[in-house]
Amino acid sequence: MNGQIGRLGATQNAINIVGAPTDYVREIWPGQEAPLSDAFARVEKVGETERKRGPLLIETYALHLLQGPKGEVFDRAPPPELK
């Protein structure tokens, strides 16, 4: 998931929310699959949507429902500029 979440000072309540079913939206790149099943016990692809400008396809997004994190979800490493 997004490493920025851990750096924004997430409270314990925000961390507990991840235990509930979570929606995850990501951009789809051809030939690339998100390794979500490595981090969550249950991953269900809910749908896809396309963003177009006229007839041109600009981006495709996928929506996943995630449940049961298998470990630490938040990136607790300091931001790169503080390393």
MODELLER restraints for C-alpha pairs under 7 A, 6 or more apart:
rsr = mdl.restraints
at = mdl.atoms
rsr.add(forms.Gaussian(group=physical.xy_distance, feature=features.Distance(at['CA:1:A'], at['CA:73:A']), mean=6.74, stdev=0.5))
rsr.add(forms.Gaussian(group=physical.xy_distance, feature=features.Distance(at['CA:3:A'], at['CA:74:A']), mean=6.29, stdev=0.5))
rsr.add(forms.Gaussian(group=physical.xy_distance, feature=features.Distance(at['CA:3:A'], at['CA:75:A']), mean=4.73, stdev=0.5))
rsr.add(forms.Gaussian(group=physical.xy_distance, feature=features.Distance(at['CA:5:A'], at['CA:74:A']), mean=6.58, stdev=0.5))
rsr.add(forms.Gaussian(group=physical.xy_distance, feature=features.Distance(at['CA:6:A'], at['CA:74:A']), mean=5.00, stdev=0.5))
rsr.add(forms.Gaussian(group=physical.xy_distance, feature=features.Distance(at['CA:6:A'], at['CA:75:A']), mean=5.24, stdev=0.5))
rsr.add(forms.Gaussian(group=physical.xy_distance, feature=features.Distance(at['CA:6:A'], at['CA:76:A']), mean=5.52, stdev=0.5))
rsr.add(forms.Gaussian(group=physical.xy_distance, feature=features.Distance(at['CA:7:A'], at['CA:76:A']), mean=6.81, stdev=0.5))
rsr.add(forms.Gaussian(group=physical.xy_distance, feature=features.Distance(at['CA:19:A'], at['CA:67:A']), mean=6.89, stdev=0.5))
rsr.add(forms.Gaussian(group=physical.xy_distance, feature=features.Distance(at['CA:19:A'], at['CA:68:A']), mean=6.08, stdev=0.5))
rsr.add(forms.Gaussian(group=physical.xy_distance, feature=features.Distance(at['CA:19:A'], at['CA:69:A']), mean=6.72, stdev=0.5))
rsr.add(forms.Gaussian(group=physical.xy_distance, feature=features.Distance(at['CA:20:A'], at['CA:67:A']), mean=6.54, stdev=0.5))
rsr.add(forms.Gaussian(group=physical.xy_distance, feature=features.Distance(at['CA:21:A'], at['CA:65:A']), mean=6.50, stdev=0.5))
rsr.add(forms.Gaussian(group=physical.xy_distance, feature=features.Distance(at['CA:21:A'], at['CA:66:A']), mean=5.61, stdev=0.5))
rsr.add(forms.Gaussian(group=physical.xy_distance, feature=features.Distance(at['CA:21:A'], at['CA:67:A']), mean=4.81, stdev=0.5))
rsr.add(forms.Gaussian(group=physical.xy_distance, feature=features.Distance(at['CA:22:A'], at['CA:65:A']), mean=5.66, stdev=0.5))
rsr.add(forms.Gaussian(group=physical.xy_distance, feature=features.Distance(at['CA:22:A'], at['CA:66:A']), mean=5.06, stdev=0.5))
rsr.add(forms.Gaussian(group=physical.xy_distance, feature=features.Distance(at['CA:22:A'], at['CA:67:A']), mean=6.47, stdev=0.5))
rsr.add(forms.Gaussian(group=physical.xy_distance, feature=features.Distance(at['CA:23:A'], at['CA:63:A']), mean=6.83, stdev=0.5))
rsr.add(forms.Gaussian(group=physical.xy_distance, feature=features.Distance(at['CA:23:A'], at['CA:64:A']), mean=5.80, stdev=0.5))
rsr.add(forms.Gaussian(group=physical.xy_distance, feature=features.Distance(at['CA:23:A'], at['CA:65:A']), mean=4.81, stdev=0.5))
rsr.add(forms.Gaussian(group=physical.xy_distance, feature=features.Distance(at['CA:23:A'], at['CA:66:A']), mean=6.29, stdev=0.5))
rsr.add(forms.Gaussian(group=physical.xy_distance, feature=features.Distance(at['CA:24:A'], at['CA:63:A']), mean=5.72, stdev=0.5))
rsr.add(forms.Gaussian(group=physical.xy_distance, feature=features.Distance(at['CA:24:A'], at['CA:64:A']), mean=5.12, stdev=0.5))
rsr.add(forms.Gaussian(group=physical.xy_distance, feature=features.Distance(at['CA:24:A'], at['CA:65:A']), mean=6.33, stdev=0.5))
rsr.add(forms.Gaussian(group=physical.xy_distance, feature=features.Distance(at['CA:25:A'], at['CA:61:A']), mean=6.66, stdev=0.5))
rsr.add(forms.Gaussian(group=physical.xy_distance, feature=features.Distance(at['CA:25:A'], at['CA:62:A']), mean=5.68, stdev=0.5))
rsr.add(forms.Gaussian(group=physical.xy_distance, feature=features.Distance(at['CA:25:A'], at['CA:63:A']), mean=4.60, stdev=0.5))
rsr.add(forms.Gaussian(group=physical.xy_distance, feature=features.Distance(at['CA:25:A'], at['CA:64:A']), mean=6.43, stdev=0.5))
rsr.add(forms.Gaussian(group=physical.xy_distance, feature=features.Distance(at['CA:26:A'], at['CA:61:A']), mean=5.54, stdev=0.5))
rsr.add(forms.Gaussian(group=physical.xy_distance, feature=features.Distance(at['CA:26:A'], at['CA:62:A']), mean=5.53, stdev=0.5))
rsr.add(forms.Gaussian(group=physical.xy_distance, feature=features.Distance(at['CA:26:A'], at['CA:63:A']), mean=6.76, stdev=0.5))
rsr.add(forms.Gaussian(group=physical.xy_distance, feature=features.Distance(at['CA:27:A'], at['CA:59:A']), mean=6.95, stdev=0.5))
rsr.add(forms.Gaussian(group=physical.xy_distance, feature=features.Distance(at['CA:27:A'], at['CA:60:A']), mean=5.85, stdev=0.5))
rsr.add(forms.Gaussian(group=physical.xy_distance, feature=features.Distance(at['CA:27:A'], at['CA:61:A']), mean=4.42, stdev=0.5))
rsr.add(forms.Gaussian(group=physical.xy_distance, feature=features.Distance(at['CA:27:A'], at['CA:62:A']), mean=6.34, stdev=0.5))
rsr.add(forms.Gaussian(group=physical.xy_distance, feature=features.Distance(at['CA:28:A'], at['CA:60:A']), mean=5.53, stdev=0.5))
rsr.add(forms.Gaussian(group=physical.xy_distance, feature=features.Distance(at['CA:28:A'], at['CA:61:A']), mean=5.53, stdev=0.5))
rsr.add(forms.Gaussian(group=physical.xy_distance, feature=features.Distance(at['CA:28:A'], at['CA:62:A']), mean=6.45, stdev=0.5))
rsr.add(forms.Gaussian(group=physical.xy_distance, feature=features.Distance(at['CA:36:A'], at['CA:43:A']), mean=6.80, stdev=0.5))
rsr.add(forms.Gaussian(group=physical.xy_distance, feature=features.Distance(at['CA:37:A'], at['CA:43:A']), mean=6.10, stdev=0.5))
rsr.add(forms.Gaussian(group=physical.xy_distance, feature=features.Distance(at['CA:39:A'], at['CA:69:A']), mean=5.89, stdev=0.5))
rsr.add(forms.Gaussian(group=physical.xy_distance, feature=features.Distance(at['CA:39:A'], at['CA:70:A']), mean=5.37, stdev=0.5))
rsr.add(forms.Gaussian(group=physical.xy_distance, feature=features.Distance(at['CA:39:A'], at['CA:71:A']), mean=6.83, stdev=0.5))
rsr.add(forms.Gaussian(group=physical.xy_distance, feature=features.Distance(at['CA:40:A'], at['CA:66:A']), mean=6.43, stdev=0.5))
rsr.add(forms.Gaussian(group=physical.xy_distance, feature=features.Distance(at['CA:40:A'], at['CA:67:A']), mean=6.07, stdev=0.5))
rsr.add(forms.Gaussian(group=physical.xy_distance, feature=features.Distance(at['CA:40:A'], at['CA:68:A']), mean=5.37, stdev=0.5))
rsr.add(forms.Gaussian(group=physical.xy_distance, feature=features.Distance(at['CA:40:A'], at['CA:69:A']), mean=4.34, stdev=0.5))
rsr.add(forms.Gaussian(group=physical.xy_distance, feature=features.Distance(at['CA:40:A'], at['CA:70:A']), mean=5.26, stdev=0.5))
rsr.add(forms.Gaussian(group=physical.xy_distance, feature=features.Distance(at['CA:41:A'], at['CA:67:A']), mean=6.16, stdev=0.5))
rsr.add(forms.Gaussian(group=physical.xy_distance, feature=features.Distance(at['CA:41:A'], at['CA:68:A']), mean=4.98, stdev=0.5))
rsr.add(forms.Gaussian(group=physical.xy_distance, feature=features.Distance(at['CA:41:A'], at['CA:69:A']), mean=6.19, stdev=0.5))
rsr.add(forms.Gaussian(group=physical.xy_distance, feature=features.Distance(at['CA:41:A'], at['CA:70:A']), mean=6.29, stdev=0.5))
rsr.add(forms.Gaussian(group=physical.xy_distance, feature=features.Distance(at['CA:42:A'], at['CA:66:A']), mean=5.89, stdev=0.5))
rsr.add(forms.Gaussian(group=physical.xy_distance, feature=features.Distance(at['CA:42:A'], at['CA:67:A']), mean=5.13, stdev=0.5))
rsr.add(forms.Gaussian(group=physical.xy_distance, feature=features.Distance(at['CA:42:A'], at['CA:68:A']), mean=6.41, stdev=0.5))
rsr.add(forms.Gaussian(group=physical.xy_distance, feature=features.Distance(at['CA:43:A'], at['CA:64:A']), mean=6.58, stdev=0.5))
rsr.add(forms.Gaussian(group=physical.xy_distance, feature=features.Distance(at['CA:43:A'], at['CA:65:A']), mean=5.85, stdev=0.5))
rsr.add(forms.Gaussian(group=physical.xy_distance, feature=features.Distance(at['CA:43:A'], at['CA:66:A']), mean=4.91, stdev=0.5))
rsr.add(forms.Gaussian(group=physical.xy_distance, feature=features.Distance(at['CA:43:A'], at['CA:67:A']), mean=6.68, stdev=0.5))
rsr.add(forms.Gaussian(group=physical.xy_distance, feature=features.Distance(at['CA:44:A'], at['CA:64:A']), mean=5.50, stdev=0.5))
rsr.add(forms.Gaussian(group=physical.xy_distance, feature=features.Distance(at['CA:44:A'], at['CA:65:A']), mean=5.11, stdev=0.5))
rsr.add(forms.Gaussian(group=physical.xy_distance, feature=features.Distance(at['CA:44:A'], at['CA:66:A']), mean=6.66, stdev=0.5))
rsr.add(forms.Gaussian(group=physical.xy_distance, feature=features.Distance(at['CA:45:A'], at['CA:63:A']), mean=6.12, stdev=0.5))
rsr.add(forms.Gaussian(group=physical.xy_distance, feature=features.Distance(at['CA:45:A'], at['CA:64:A']), mean=4.40, stdev=0.5))
rsr.add(forms.Gaussian(group=physical.xy_distance, feature=features.Distance(at['CA:45:A'], at['CA:65:A']), mean=6.39, stdev=0.5))
rsr.add(forms.Gaussian(group=physical.xy_distance, feature=features.Distance(at['CA:46:A'], at['CA:63:A']), mean=5.48, stdev=0.5))
rsr.add(forms.Gaussian(group=physical.xy_distance, feature=features.Distance(at['CA:46:A'], at['CA:64:A']), mean=5.35, stdev=0.5))
rsr.add(forms.Gaussian(group=physical.xy_distance, feature=features.Distance(at['CA:46:A'], at['CA:65:A']), mean=6.61, stdev=0.5))
rsr.add(forms.Gaussian(group=physical.xy_distance, feature=features.Distance(at['CA:47:A'], at['CA:62:A']), mean=5.85, stdev=0.5))
rsr.add(forms.Gaussian(group=physical.xy_distance, feature=features.Distance(at['CA:47:A'], at['CA:63:A']), mean=5.36, stdev=0.5))
rsr.add(forms.Gaussian(group=physical.xy_distance, feature=features.Distance(at['CA:48:A'], at['CA:60:A']), mean=6.96, stdev=0.5))
rsr.add(forms.Gaussian(group=physical.xy_distance, feature=features.Distance(at['CA:48:A'], at['CA:61:A']), mean=5.51, stdev=0.5))
rsr.add(forms.Gaussian(group=physical.xy_distance, feature=features.Distance(at['CA:48:A'], at['CA:62:A']), mean=4.37, stdev=0.5))
rsr.add(forms.Gaussian(group=physical.xy_distance, feature=features.Distance(at['CA:48:A'], at['CA:63:A']), mean=6.13, stdev=0.5))
rsr.add(forms.Gaussian(group=physical.xy_distance, feature=features.Distance(at['CA:49:A'], at['CA:60:A']), mean=5.80, stdev=0.5))
rsr.add(forms.Gaussian(group=physical.xy_distance, feature=features.Distance(at['CA:49:A'], at['CA:61:A']), mean=5.33, stdev=0.5))
rsr.add(forms.Gaussian(group=physical.xy_distance, feature=features.Distance(at['CA:49:A'], at['CA:62:A']), mean=6.59, stdev=0.5))
rsr.add(forms.Gaussian(group=physical.xy_distance, feature=features.Distance(at['CA:50:A'], at['CA:57:A']), mean=6.99, stdev=0.5))
rsr.add(forms.Gaussian(group=physical.xy_distance, feature=features.Distance(at['CA:50:A'], at['CA:59:A']), mean=5.90, stdev=0.5))
rsr.add(forms.Gaussian(group=physical.xy_distance, feature=features.Distance(at['CA:50:A'], at['CA:60:A']), mean=4.40, stdev=0.5))
rsr.add(forms.Gaussian(group=physical.xy_distance, feature=features.Distance(at['CA:50:A'], at['CA:61:A']), mean=6.26, stdev=0.5))
rsr.add(forms.Gaussian(group=physical.xy_distance, feature=features.Distance(at['CA:51:A'], at['CA:57:A']), mean=6.23, stdev=0.5))
rsr.add(forms.Gaussian(group=physical.xy_distance, feature=features.Distance(at['CA:51:A'], at['CA:58:A']), mean=5.56, stdev=0.5))
rsr.add(forms.Gaussian(group=physical.xy_distance, feature=features.Distance(at['CA:51:A'], at['CA:59:A']), mean=5.22, stdev=0.5))
rsr.add(forms.Gaussian(group=physical.xy_distance, feature=features.Distance(at['CA:51:A'], at['CA:60:A']), mean=6.18, stdev=0.5))
rsr.add(forms.Gaussian(group=physical.xy_distance, feature=features.Distance(at['CA:52:A'], at['CA:58:A']), mean=5.18, stdev=0.5))
